[in-house]
Amino acid sequence: MPDPSPPARLARQIEFIYEVDRLKEIFRQTINTRSRRAENDAEHSWHLCLCVIVLAEHANHPGLDVLRVLRMLIVHDLVEIDAGDTFAYDTAAMAGQHEREARAADRIFGLLPEDQARSFRALWDEFEAKQTPEARFATAVDRFQPMLLNCRTEGAAWARHGITQDRVLARNRHIADGCAELWRYAERMVQEAVDAGHLKQAPDS
């Protein structure tokens, strides 16, 4: 009689796929443009990947490995299943973010067979280090997307947390490291939000 149990490798892969379905339940501070409900991490990851496909021609590095960028962005937020979403402007929470997420990476990627676990962890580490052209472009898109949604929702998330123009620019200027053209667009977009009254200037501006 054939063995009814699945091969061990396939079983581990299926358990990983089942576990990361939880990403749909991790909600971010950014809100969706129509329903105005909180965006979840799975939606965010999908949107980032589509942004990469559309915007890759503007990357600073002309020989960008687009598939590697996509793989990086698909896996980089999976750690938030354990670590939760850290609001970009919460300085206290940001202080321990990398350590929390590294522990989560160990557990979540560790569900996979060893070769895939190493591959996924390497992609996550590459994104965190922001040293390669692919990681810098991935970071640029990851920073730009919530800025776009904030600008197109009248700055709702910024206003809820009292975020000002100077903090938005300081937090996101690394966009230029991966895509200078996208950063110039973002600066104009932020100024338009200020002019429209959707984003406050710093108190001493």
C-alpha positions in Angstrom: 0.0 0.0 0.0 1.4 3.4 -0.9 2.3 5.8 1.9 -0.7 8.2 2.3 1.3 10.9 4.0 2.7 13.7 1.9 6.5 14.0 1.4 8.1 15.9 4.2 9.3 18.8 2.0 5.9 19.4 0.5 4.3 19.2 4.0 6.6 21.9 5.3 6.0 24.1 2.3 2.2 23.8 2.7 2.4 24.6 6.4 4.4 27.8 5.5 1.8 28.8 2.9 -0.9 28.2 5.5 0.9 30.2 8.2 1.6 33.3 6.0 -2.1 33.6 5.2 -2.2 35.5 8.5 -0.6 38.4 6.7 -4.1 39.3 5.5 -5.0 40.1 9.2 -2.1 42.5 9.9 -3.4 46.0 9.5 -1.4 49.1 8.8 -1.9 52.8 9.6 -2.3 53.6 5.9 -5.9 53.6 4.7 -7.3 52.4 1.4 -8.5 55.2 -1.0 -12.1 54.0 -1.5 -13.4 52.3 1.6 -11.0 54.3 3.9 -10.5 51.2 6.0 -7.0 50.2 7.1 -4.8 48.6 4.5 -3.6 45.1 5.4 -0.1 43.8 4.8 -1.1 41.4 2.1 -2.7 44.2 0.1 0.4 46.4 0.7 2.7 43.6 -0.6 0.7 43.2 -3.7 0.6 46.9 -4.4 4.3 47.2 -3.9 5.0 44.4 -6.4 2.8 46.1 -9.0 4.5 49.4 -8.4 7.9 47.7 -9.1 6.7 46.3 -12.4 5.3 49.6 -13.5 8.1 51.9 -12.1 11.3 49.8 -12.6 12.3 51.8 -15.7 12.9 54.8 -13.4 15.3 53.0 -10.9 18.7 54.6 -10.4 20.4 51.4 -11.5 19.7 50.5 -15.2 20.5 46.8 -14.8 18.0 46.2 -12.0 17.1 42.5 -11.3 13.3 43.1 -11.1 12.5 39.6 -10.2 14.8 39.8 -7.2 13.1 43.1 -6.1 9.7 41.4 -6.4 10.8 38.4 -4.4 12.2 40.7 -1.7 9.0 42.7 -1.4 6.8 39.5 -1.3 8.7 38.2 1.7 9.9 41.2 3.6 6.6 41.9 5.5 5.9 38.3 6.5 7.8 38.9 9.8 4.9 41.3 10.8 2.8 38.2 11.4 4.8 37.8 14.7 6.2 41.3 15.2 3.2 43.4 14.1 3.2 46.5 12.0 5.4 49.2 13.4 4.2 52.7 12.6 6.9 54.5 10.8 6.8 57.6 13.0 6.6 55.8 16.3 10.2 56.3 17.4 9.9 54.3 20.6 8.5 51.2 18.8 11.1 51.6 15.9 13.9 51.3 18.4 13.4 47.5 18.9 11.9 46.8 15.5 14.8 45.0 13.9 15.3 42.6 16.8 11.6 41.7 16.9 11.4 41.2 13.2 14.7 39.1 13.1 13.2 36.7 15.7 10.0 36.5 13.6 12.1 35.8 10.5 13.8 32.9 12.3 10.5 31.3 13.1 8.5 32.0 10.0 11.1 31.3 7.4 12.2 28.3 9.5 8.9 26.6 8.7 10.3 26.0 5.2 12.7 23.4 4.0 16.2 24.5 4.9 17.3 25.6 1.4 14.2 27.8 1.0 14.4 29.1 4.5 18.0 30.3 3.8 16.9 31.8 0.5 14.0 33.7 2.0 16.0 34.9 5.0 18.8 36.1 2.7 16.2 38.2 0.8 14.9 39.7 4.1 18.4 40.5 5.3 19.3 42.1 1.9 16.2 44.3 2.2 17.1 45.3 5.7 20.7 46.1 4.8 19.7 48.3 1.8 23.1 48.0 0.2 22.3 46.5 -3.2 20.5 48.4 -6.0 17.6 45.9 -5.7 17.2 46.5 -2.0 17.5 50.3 -2.4 14.8 50.3 -5.1 12.6 48.0 -3.0 12.9 50.4 -0.1 12.1 53.3 -2.4 8.8 51.7 -3.5 8.0 50.6 0.1 8.4 54.2 1.3 6.6 55.8 -1.7 3.5 53.7 -1.6 2.2 54.8 1.8 3.0 58.4 0.9 0.9 58.1 -2.2 -2.0 56.7 -0.3 -1.7 59.3 2.5 -1.7 62.1 -0.1 -4.8 60.6 -1.9 -6.7 60.2 1.4 -6.4 63.9 2.4 -3.5 63.0 4.8 -5.8 61.0 7.1 -3.2 58.9 8.7 -0.8 61.8 9.1 -3.4 63.9 10.7 -4.5 61.2 13.1 -0.9 61.0 14.5 0.0 64.7 14.2 2.7 64.1 11.6 4.2 67.2 9.9 5.9 67.8 6.6 9.4 67.8 8.0 8.9 64.4 9.5 7.5 63.0 6.3 10.4 64.2 4.3 13.0 63.1 6.8 11.6 59.6 7.1 11.3 59.1 3.3 14.3 60.8 1.8 16.0 57.4 1.3 13.7 57.0 -1.7 16.3 59.0 -3.6 18.9 56.2 -3.0 16.9 53.8 -5.1 15.0 56.1 -7.4 15.9 59.8 -7.6 13.1 60.6 -10.0 10.5 59.0 -7.7 11.8 61.1 -4.8 11.4 64.3 -6.8 7.8 63.3 -7.5 7.3 62.5 -3.9 8.6 65.9 -2.8 6.1 67.7 -5.1 3.3 65.4 -3.9 4.0 66.3 -0.3 4.2 70.0 -1.0 0.8 69.7 -2.8 -0.6 68.0 0.3 0.7 71.0 2.4 -0.8 73.5 0.0 -4.1 71.7 0.2 -4.1 71.7 4.0 -3.9 68.0 4.2 -0.4 68.0 5.9 0.8 70.5 8.4 4.1 72.2 8.3 6.4 72.0 11.3 5.4 74.4 14.1 8.4 76.7 13.5 8.0 76.8 9.7 
